[in-house]
């Protein structure tokens, strides 16, 4: 499924520094910088509300309208205030239709493992090389019916058409285990069931 491209109006900015950034945020805008393809960095401001909604999804592709000129960009980095969690600054990378980029794509588990076992997602995202306008939102890994000791490695993940795995193939994505308490309890039951009844003393 092709990555959704979202149109956003951007404004060029000439004022920099913390003071200028603070004034922008008061006006409902977010400072951002665009770079890539050997071009000079372009400093812009973006509408905070719309960007906040769009960035709920990972690896978002934006089509910026800068003074009537269209520019396709990939959201590369989002800096947030550690206390207020508001977006302070965004780094954007210039992309072109048809070109490939390397991105981290989140892994999601689908299904349920064998009763009594627990799946542990060891790797939460994998690095892929894909077309900039065809970045998958997530990678799904089926855990349906997997039993204790089962493992899934990066090389076993089903990738979208045209995507290439950049992460190490032997990267452990997830494994399934039985909680120790339950395992010991089951073992005790087996031993008890197999122990012969004690013979009364003479």
N, C-alpha and C positions, 0 to 999 in steps of 0.2 A: 504494500500500500504506500502510495507516494506521500511524502511528508507534506503536511499542509503549509502553505505559504500565506502569511498574514501581512496585509498592508498596514503600514503605520506612518503617520506624518511626523517628520523630524525637522527640527530647526537648527540651523548652524549657530554655534556659540563662539564668542570671542573672549569671554571673561572666564578666568580659571582660578583655581585655589579653593580652599575650604569655604571661604566667605561667599564666593560666587555660587558654589555648589549648594550651600545652605539656602540661598535666596531662590535658586531654581526649585528646590524641593518644597519651599513654602508656596510657590506658584503652581505646584502640582506637576512638576517636571523632574526628570531624572537625567543627570549628566551621563554621557556615553562617548566612547571613542571608537572609530572605525579604522581598521588597518588591514594590511595584507596585499598580496600580489605586487609587492614592491612600490606601493603607492604611499604618499605622505599621509600620516594620521589625520583623520577628519574628526573634529570635535562637534558633537551634536547634543541636543536635548530631546528627550522622548516623553510622551504623556504617561505619567506614573500609573494612573488607574488602568489604562488599557494594557500597558506592559505587565503590570502585576497579574492581570488575568491570563495573559498569554504565557507567562513564565511558570505557570502551574504544570506545564508539560516540559519535558527535557529536550535538549537539542533543537530548540525552536529556530525555524527559518523565518526571517522577516523580510518583507519587501518595503524598504524605506522610500518615502517620497521627500527628497531634499531639494527644496526650491524648484519643484517641477521635474527633477531628475530622479529616475528610479535606480535603486541600488539594492541588490540581493545580499543579505548578510546572515551569518550564523552566530547565535548567541554563544560566546566562548566562555565568559566568566561573569558572575554576578556577585558583587560585593554588598553585604548586608550589615547593618548595625547589629552587633552581637546582643544588645539588650532590647532594643525596640523592634528588631527584625525588619526594619524598613530598608528598601533598596537604596543604596548610596551611589553606586556607580556600575556601569555595564561595559564590558569589552565585547566588541563585535568584529567578526572577521569577514572580509569580502569573499563571496563565493560566486561561482558562475555555473549556470546550468550545464550539466554533463560532466563537471569535474568531480573528482573523488576527494573525500575528506576522512580523517580518522576521528572517530567519536566513541565515547563510552556510552554503551546502551544498557539500561537496567535489566536485570533478570527477574522474572516473576514465576513462581511455582503454580502449577495448575493440577488440581485433583487432590486425592488423599492417599497417604501411604497405608500399609498394612496395619490393622488395628493394634494398638499398643506401642507403635513405633512413632518416632518424631523425626521430621526432616530438618536438617540444619543447612541453611543457605550460606555456604562458606564464601562464595564470591558473588557480590551483589550487582556487579556490572562487568561487561566484557568489552574490550577494545576492538572495534570493527572498522574496516575501510569500506565506505559506501558512497554512492552518488549523493552530492550535497542536497539535492531536492528529493531524495528517496531514503531518508534516514528513518529506520523503524523506531516506533515509540518505546517498544520493549521487546525482549526475547522471552518466549515462554518455554518452560521445561516441565514436562509431564512427570508427576511423581505418583501417578495412580497405581496402587497395588505394590509399590516398592517395599521390600522387606528389610529387616535388620541387616546392616552391612552393605547395602546397595550404595553405589557411587555413580556420579555423573560428572564427566570431565568436559572441558571446553570443546574438545574435538568431537564430542557426541551431540553437541547442541545443533538444532535445526536452524539454519540461517536463512534470511530472506534471499530471494534471487538476486544475484549480482553482488552480494555482500561477501567480504573476505575477512576471516578471523586473523586479527593481529596479536591478540593475547596468546600466551604459550598454550599449545594444544593440550598439554597434560595438566593445565590448571584445574584444580578440584573446584567444581561449581557447587555441588551439594553432596551430602551423604546422609544416610538414614541409620538411626540407632534406636535401641530400646533403653529407656531410662534404667539406671543401675538398680534402683530399688525394686522395680518390677521384675528385672532379670533375676535378681537374687531370690525373690519370692517364688518365682516359677521353678528355680533350681531346687529350692527347699522342698517344694511340693513333690517334685520328682523323686528326691532322695527319700522323703517320708513314705511315699507310696511304695517304694521298692525295698524298704527295710522290713525284715521278717519280725513277727511279733516276739517279744521277749518270753523266754521259758521260765515259769515260776521256780523259785528256789526250792530245793528238796527240804 
